[in-house]
């Protein structure tokens, strides 16, 4: 399944759309590095659904002579309180004493809301919501102004991913208190918004990556064009690496806030088309990062211990090579990624080869180096999807001798980006040198394509109505037959547990020690849709140890393996802030989901979001009316 699986394989942070939970986990603790940044947990008029954090002003602090600027933040993902440490760091490293930050917490109206929309608006309502996000934002602004002296000309919004649409909607209200907006890595749907002319003269700063596969770049381009035509002052800033806060985050946010304050000083943002650069990794000074290559940061995991430097020792060719290393790991499984992004336009409809020399110093089977190549395209629904992907998962590099390795793939006729590089999985060191990227003939064999294609499982017990193969996880050699695991994630262990089972001997286990919700880890299986019945009933036996949040997720795919929709069949864990984690022996969970008419394949995912240890056994999926 190209979309869902490849997104996990490339470790894209799942922070967009209607996913997650607003429940505050028990592990949300004071962060030592921001202990000096005040943060008050408040509600508007004692309404628990109108919760926000006021960051930057201590309770009872003296009013400053100059009024504060106010930045109201709608976080992405589930919009939960978990983002508070990140925003306190933002206040400390970017904003300082001139600003207050009001971090809105997304109200959870029922258990199904976040599967549809995190921040409901007037144009994208949710039936159970008692107020819209626009009303929540205005209420928070009024509450802050009642507490502190605020400069009404500096009331800005910051929203990313799932928080972006509500920022557009609030700023575009006829009588909005908001004077500008910073919207990052999000979508733009004018049919769900008030008149764009309502924001005439207001500054809007857009931050989007051209290689974002979660919220495609075309949305930012359309927002820039439409808002500009309506009289907004618009700046679209690009960054490399895909969806998420990547690279030098504080500088990127600081640049956007400074622009909102003085948009008249903006310069045009028209970067030249990206092409493959510095193939010999000769450009940088010794000890610095190769200029054309970058090591993308990953939200929540900026201290995993990876770094990249140029060096002159034992190179393969020329005077320099790049060294990617993780010698002081902070956590368990993870990977570092040295990469660059290429404009796909000149290569459309052609077969290409990415080749590079690699050597490693790694120990153990879990520590490897791998080249990788991905081709992205935008589908008819403006979702960015993967047209080709090979990360040498089946051909890992562990040799300490220089050798050339290569990946060969086809570039789709409508491809927009080509991403390539080298990853270091786990710990150790890996060196990269003498890279090349070229067009080759159709007679050159593809690499990884057949292995990466989705394999549709054939259920072993159709007589019982179960569409899933190996439902009790008893079959397999080194891995459970017919089931696949997601990407290696720091703080997550995938276990085919042959010592724990409900009735048999085996089960699938996910053990997450990382104290965060994202990225999501999963075991999954994909089957063809064969019946015409409208619904699918899914049930499984579950054993839980301190599980904050685990999910049985059902994803529906079309004939091109592109995701149509998904729905949760069952939820294991704490649904509200006051709820304890799930702790029980074997227990059945079940749910029924509707099948979209155009679905051709179905993916059943056994997922874990928050910390805890969960086992699944005897899973059954059957068509029902």
Long-range contacts (C-beta under 8 A, 24 or more apart in sequence): 1-454, 1-524, 1-526, 1-555, 1-557, 1-561, 1-601, 1-603, 2-385, 2-386, 2-389, 2-454, 2-561, 2-562, 3-383, 3-385, 3-386, 3-557, 3-561, 3-562, 3-563, 4-524, 4-555, 4-563, 4-603, 4-605, 5-454, 5-484, 5-486, 5-524, 6-374, 6-386, 6-389, 6-452, 7-213, 7-214, 7-386, 8-486, 8-487, 8-519, 8-520, 8-522, 9-389, 9-391, 9-393, 9-486, 9-487, 10-242, 10-372, 10-374, 10-389, 10-391, 10-487, 11-298, 11-335, 11-337, 11-487, 11-489, 11-519, 12-213, 12-214, 12-242, 12-243, 12-244, 12-519, 13-243, 13-244, 13-298, 13-299, 13-300, 13-518, 13-519, 14-77, 14-214, 14-518, 14-519, 14-520, 15-76, 15-77, 15-160, 15-161, 15-162, 15-214, 15-243, 15-244, 15-299, 15-518, 16-76, 16-77, 16-161, 16-162, 16-185, 16-186, 16-214, 16-215, 16-243, 17-118, 17-161, 17-162, 17-214, 18-113, 18-114, 18-115, 18-116, 18-117, 18-118, 18-162, 19-77, 19-78, 19-114, 19-115, 19-118, 19-162, 19-520, 20-77, 20-78, 20-79, 20-80, 20-114, 20-118, 20-517, 20-518, 20-609, 21-78, 21-80, 21-108, 21-114, 21-517, 21-549, 21-574, 21-575, 21-609, 21-610, 22-78, 22-79, 22-80, 22-81, 22-105, 22-106, 22-107, 22-108, 22-114, 22-577, 23-80, 23-108, 23-548, 23-549, 23-574, 23-575, 23-576, 23-577, 23-579, 24-80, 24-81, 24-82, 24-577, 25-82, 25-515, 25-517, 25-548, 25-574, 25-610, 25-611, 26-548, 26-581, 27-515, 27-548, 27-611, 28-81, 28-82, 28-84, 31-85, 31-88, 31-89, 33-89, 34-85, 34-88, 34-89, 34-92, 36-92, 37-88, 37-89, 37-91, 37-92, 39-84, 39-88, 41-81, 42-143, 44-139, 44-140, 44-142, 44-143, 45-139, 45-143, 49-107, 49-109, 49-130, 49-131, 50-107, 50-131, 50-136, 50-139, 50-140, 51-81, 51-104, 51-105, 51-107, 52-102, 52-103, 52-104, 52-105, 52-140, 52-143, 53-81, 53-84, 53-87, 53-101, 53-102, 53-103, 53-105, 54-100, 54-101, 54-102, 54-144, 54-147, 55-84, 55-87, 55-88, 55-91, 55-100, 55-101, 55-102, 55-103, 56-91, 56-95, 56-97, 56-99, 56-100, 56-101, 57-100, 57-147, 57-148, 63-148, 63-149, 64-97, 64-149, 66-98, 66-151, 67-149, 67-150, 67-151, 68-98, 68-99, 68-100, 68-148, 68-149, 68-150, 68-151, 69-95, 69-98, 69-99, 69-100, 69-150, 69-151, 69-154, 69-155, 69-156, 69-261, 70-99, 70-100, 70-101, 70-102, 70-141, 70-144, 70-145, 70-150, 70-151, 70-154, 70-155, 70-156, 71-95, 71-99, 71-100, 71-101, 71-102, 71-156, 71-157, 71-158, 71-257, 72-101, 72-102, 72-104, 72-137, 72-140, 72-141, 72-155, 72-156, 72-157, 72-158, 72-178, 73-101, 73-102, 73-103, 73-104, 73-157, 73-158, 73-159, 73-163, 74-104, 74-106, 74-119, 74-133, 74-137, 74-157, 74-158, 74-159, 74-160, 74-163, 74-164, 74-166, 74-167, 75-103, 75-104, 75-106, 75-159, 75-160, 75-163, 76-159, 76-160, 76-161, 76-162, 76-163, 76-164, 76-185, 76-186, 77-118, 77-161, 77-162, 77-517, 77-518, 78-106, 78-114, 78-118, 78-162, 78-517, 79-104, 79-105, 79-106, 79-118, 79-119, 79-162, 79-163, 80-105, 80-106, 80-517, 81-105, 82-516, 82-517, 86-299, 89-250, 90-250, 90-253, 93-250, 94-250, 94-253, 94-254, 94-257, 95-257, 100-144, 100-148, 100-150, 102-140, 102-141, 102-144, 104-133, 104-136, 104-137, 104-140, 107-136, 108-576, 111-571, 111-575, 112-568, 115-566, 115-567, 115-568, 118-162, 118-163, 119-162, 119-163, 119-165, 119-166, 120-166, 121-165, 121-166, 121-169, 121-170, 121-192, 122-169, 122-194, 123-169, 123-191, 123-192, 123-193, 123-194, 124-165, 124-169, 124-189, 124-192, 132-169, 133-166, 133-169, 133-170, 134-166, 134-169, 134-170, 134-173, 137-166, 137-170, 137-178, 138-170, 138-176, 138-177, 141-177, 141-178, 142-177, 152-177, 152-179, 153-179, 154-179, 154-261, 155-179, 156-180, 156-181, 156-182, 156-257, 156-260, 157-181, 157-182, 157-183, 158-182, 158-183, 158-184, 158-253, 159-183, 159-184, 159-186, 160-184, 160-185, 160-186, 160-207, 160-245, 161-185, 161-186, 161-214, 161-215, 161-243, 162-186, 164-188, 164-215, 165-189, 165-192, 165-193, 168-193, 168-223, 169-193, 169-194, 171-199, 171-202, 171-204, 172-196, 172-198, 172-199, 173-198, 174-198, 178-202, 179-203, 180-204, 180-205, 180-260, 180-263, 181-205, 181-260, 182-207, 182-253, 182-256, 182-257, 182-260, 183-207, 183-223, 184-208, 184-245, 184-256, 185-209, 185-212, 185-214, 185-215, 185-243, 185-244, 186-215, 186-219, 187-215, 187-219, 188-219, 188-220, 188-222, 188-223, 188-226, 190-226, 196-226, 196-227, 196-229, 196-230, 196-232, 197-230, 197-231, 199-227, 199-230, 199-231, 199-232, 200-230, 200-231, 200-232, 201-231, 201-232, 201-233, 202-232, 202-233, 203-232, 203-233, 203-234, 203-235, 203-259, 203-260, 203-263, 204-232, 204-233, 204-234, 204-235, 205-234, 205-235, 205-237, 205-256, 205-259, 205-260, 205-263, 206-234, 206-235, 206-236, 206-237, 207-237, 207-239, 207-252, 207-256, 208-236, 208-237, 208-238, 208-239, 209-238, 209-239, 209-240, 209-241, 209-242, 209-243, 209-246, 210-238, 210-240, 210-274, 210-341, 210-416, 210-417, 211-240, 211-241, 211-242, 211-341, 211-376, 211-417, 211-419, 212-242, 212-243, 212-384, 213-242, 213-243, 213-376, 213-384, 213-385, 213-386, 214-242, 214-243, 214-384, 215-243, 216-378, 216-382, 216-383, 216-384, 217-384, 217-416, 218-378, 218-382, 219-382, 233-263, 233-264, 233-266, 235-259, 235-263, 235-266, 235-269, 236-269, 237-269, 238-269, 238-271, 240-294, 240-296, 240-340, 240-341, 241-294, 241-296, 241-339, 241-341, 242-296, 242-419, 244-298, 244-299, 245-297, 245-299, 246-296, 246-297, 246-298, 246-299, 247-294, 247-296, 247-297, 248-297, 249-297, 249-302, 273-343, 273-345, 274-340, 274-341, 274-342, 274-343, 275-342, 275-343, 275-346, 276-340, 276-342, 276-437, 277-340, 279-434, 279-435, 279-436, 279-437, 280-317, 280-318, 280-320, 280-433, 280-434, 280-435, 281-310, 281-318, 281-320, 281-321, 281-322, 281-432, 281-433, 281-435, 282-318, 282-319, 282-320, 284-310, 284-320, 285-310, 286-310, 286-311, 286-312, 286-320, 287-311, 290-322, 290-338, 292-340, 293-322, 293-338, 293-339, 293-340, 293-421, 294-338, 294-339, 294-340, 295-324, 295-336, 295-337, 295-338, 295-339, 296-337, 296-339, 299-518, 300-516, 300-518, 301-331, 301-334, 301-490, 303-330, 304-329, 304-330, 304-331, 304-334, 304-336, 304-490, 305-329, 305-330, 305-331, 305-427, 306-334, 306-335, 306-336, 306-424, 307-336, 308-336, 308-338, 314-431, 315-433, 316-357, 316-359, 316-402, 316-431, 316-433, 316-434, 317-357, 317-433, 317-434, 318-433, 318-434, 321-431, 321-432, 321-433, 322-431, 322-432, 322-433, 323-429, 323-430, 323-431, 324-369, 324-422, 324-424, 324-429, 324-430, 324-431, 324-432, 325-424, 325-428, 325-429, 325-430, 326-424, 326-426, 326-427, 326-428, 326-429, 327-427, 327-428, 327-429, 329-426, 329-427, 331-490, 331-491, 331-514, 332-490, 332-491, 332-492, 332-493, 332-513, 333-366, 333-425, 333-426, 333-488, 333-489, 333-490, 333-491, 333-492, 333-493, 334-426, 334-488, 334-489, 334-490, 335-423, 335-424, 335-425, 335-426, 335-488, 336-423, 336-424, 337-372, 337-421, 337-422, 337-423, 338-421, 338-422, 338-423, 338-432, 339-372, 339-419, 339-420, 339-421, 339-422, 340-419, 340-420, 340-421, 341-417, 341-418, 341-419, 342-417, 342-418, 342-419, 342-420, 342-437, 343-416, 343-417, 343-418, 344-375, 344-376, 344-411, 344-412, 344-415, 344-416, 344-417, 344-418, 345-416, 347-411, 347-415, 347-418, 347-439, 348-411, 348-412, 348-413, 348-414, 348-415, 349-411, 349-412, 349-413, 350-410, 350-411, 350-439, 351-408, 351-409, 351-410, 351-411, 351-439, 351-440, 351-441, 351-442, 351-444, 351-446, 352-408, 352-409, 352-410, 352-411, 352-418, 352-437, 352-438, 352-439, 352-440, 353-406, 353-407, 353-408, 353-436, 353-437, 353-438, 353-439, 353-440, 353-444, 354-406, 354-407, 354-408, 354-409, 354-420, 354-435, 354-436, 354-437, 355-404, 355-405, 355-406, 355-407, 355-435, 355-436, 355-437, 355-438, 356-404, 356-405, 356-406, 356-422, 356-432, 356-433, 356-434, 356-435, 356-436, 357-402, 357-403, 357-404, 357-405, 357-432, 357-433, 357-434, 357-435, 358-397, 358-402, 358-403, 358-405, 358-422, 358-430, 358-431, 358-432, 358-433, 359-399, 359-400, 359-401, 359-402, 359-403, 359-430, 359-431, 360-397, 360-398, 360-399, 360-400, 360-424, 360-428, 360-429, 360-430, 360-431, 361-400, 361-428, 361-429, 361-430, 362-398, 362-424, 362-426, 362-427, 362-428, 362-429, 362-430, 363-428, 364-426, 366-425, 366-426, 366-488, 367-398, 367-424, 367-425, 367-426, 367-427, 367-428, 368-396, 368-397, 368-398, 368-424, 368-425, 368-426, 369-396, 369-397, 369-398, 369-422, 369-423, 369-424, 369-425, 369-430, 370-395, 370-396, 370-397, 370-422, 370-423, 370-425, 371-397, 371-405, 371-406, 371-407, 371-420, 371-421, 371-422, 372-407, 372-419, 372-420, 372-421, 372-422, 372-423, 373-407, 373-409, 373-418, 373-419, 373-420, 374-418, 374-419, 374-420, 375-409, 375-410, 375-411, 375-412, 375-415, 375-417, 375-418, 376-415, 376-416, 376-417, 376-418, 376-419, 377-412, 377-414, 377-415, 377-416, 378-414, 378-416, 379-560, 379-562, 381-562, 383-562, 383-563, 384-416, 385-560, 385-562, 387-411, 387-412, 387-415, 388-412, 388-449, 389-448, 389-452, 390-447, 390-448, 390-449, 390-452, 391-423, 391-448, 392-448, 393-448, 393-451, 394-448, 394-451, 395-448, 396-425, 397-430, 402-431, 402-433, 404-434, 406-447, 407-447, 407-448, 408-440, 408-444, 408-445, 408-446, 408-447, 409-446, 409-447, 409-448, 409-449, 410-446, 410-449, 425-488, 426-488, 454-526, 454-561, 454-601, 455-526, 456-526, 456-527, 456-528, 456-601, 457-482, 457-525, 457-526, 457-527, 459-527, 464-620, 465-620, 465-622, 465-623, 466-620, 466-621, 466-622, 467-527, 467-530, 467-536, 467-602, 467-621, 467-622, 467-623, 468-525, 468-527, 468-604, 468-619, 468-620, 468-621, 469-525, 469-527, 471-618, 471-619, 471-620, 472-501, 472-503, 472-504, 472-506, 472-617, 472-618, 473-501, 473-504, 473-506, 473-507, 473-508, 473-617, 474-504, 474-505, 474-506, 480-506, 480-508, 480-523, 482-525, 483-508, 483-523, 483-524, 483-525, 484-523, 484-524, 484-525, 485-521, 485-522, 485-523, 486-520, 486-521, 486-522, 486-523, 486-524, 487-519, 487-521, 489-514, 489-519, 489-521, 490-514, 491-515, 491-516, 492-521, 492-608, 494-521, 494-523, 497-615, 500-543, 500-615, 501-617, 502-541, 502-543, 502-586, 502-617, 502-618, 503-617, 503-618, 504-617, 504-618, 506-617, 507-543, 507-615, 507-616, 507-617, 508-606, 508-615, 508-616, 508-617, 509-613, 509-614, 509-615, 509-616, 510-550, 510-606, 510-607, 510-608, 510-613, 510-614, 511-612, 511-613, 512-608, 512-610, 512-611, 512-612, 512-613, 513-611, 514-611, 515-611, 516-610, 517-549, 517-609, 517-610, 518-609, 520-607, 520-608, 520-609, 521-607, 521-608, 522-553, 522-605, 522-606, 522-607, 522-608, 523-605, 523-606, 523-616, 524-603, 524-604, 524-605, 524-606, 525-603, 525-604, 526-557, 526-601, 526-602, 526-603, 526-604, 527-601, 527-602, 527-604, 527-621, 528-600, 528-601, 528-602, 529-595, 529-599, 529-600, 529-601, 529-602, 531-623, 533-595, 533-623, 533-624, 533-625, 534-594, 534-595, 534-625, 535-592, 535-593, 535-594, 535-595, 535-623, 535-624, 535-625, 536-569, 536-592, 536-593, 536-595, 536-602, 536-621, 536-622, 536-623, 536-624, 537-590, 537-591, 537-592, 537-620, 537-621, 537-622, 537-623, 537-624, 538-569, 538-570, 538-590, 538-591, 538-592, 538-593, 538-604, 538-619, 538-620, 538-621, 539-588, 539-589, 539-590, 539-591, 539-619, 539-620, 540-570, 540-588, 540-589, 540-590, 540-606, 540-616, 540-617, 540-618, 540-619, 540-620, 541-586, 541-587, 541-588, 541-616, 541-617, 541-618, 541-619, 542-572, 542-586, 542-587, 542-588, 542-589, 542-614, 542-615, 542-616, 542-617, 543-584, 543-585, 543-586, 543-587, 543-614, 543-615, 543-617, 544-572, 544-573, 544-581, 544-582, 544-583, 544-584, 544-587, 544-612, 544-613, 544-614, 544-615, 545-583, 545-612, 545-613, 545-614, 546-581, 546-582, 546-583, 546-611, 546-612, 546-613, 547-572, 547-573, 547-581, 547-582, 547-583, 547-608, 547-610, 547-612, 547-613, 547-614, 548-573, 548-574, 548-581, 548-609, 548-610, 548-611, 548-612, 549-573, 549-574, 549-608, 549-609, 549-610, 549-612, 550-582, 550-606, 550-607, 550-608, 550-609, 550-612, 550-614, 551-605, 551-607, 551-608, 551-609, 552-589, 552-591, 552-604, 552-605, 552-606, 552-607, 553-604, 553-605, 553-607, 554-593, 554-602, 554-603, 554-604, 554-605, 554-621, 555-602, 555-603, 555-605, 556-595, 556-596, 556-599, 556-601, 556-602, 556-603, 557-599, 557-600, 557-601, 557-602, 557-603, 558-598, 558-599, 558-600, 559-598, 559-600, 561-601, 564-596, 564-598, 564-599, 565-596, 567-593, 567-594, 568-593, 569-593, 572-614, 573-609, 573-610, 573-612, 581-612, 582-612, 582-614, 586-617, 592-624, 595-623
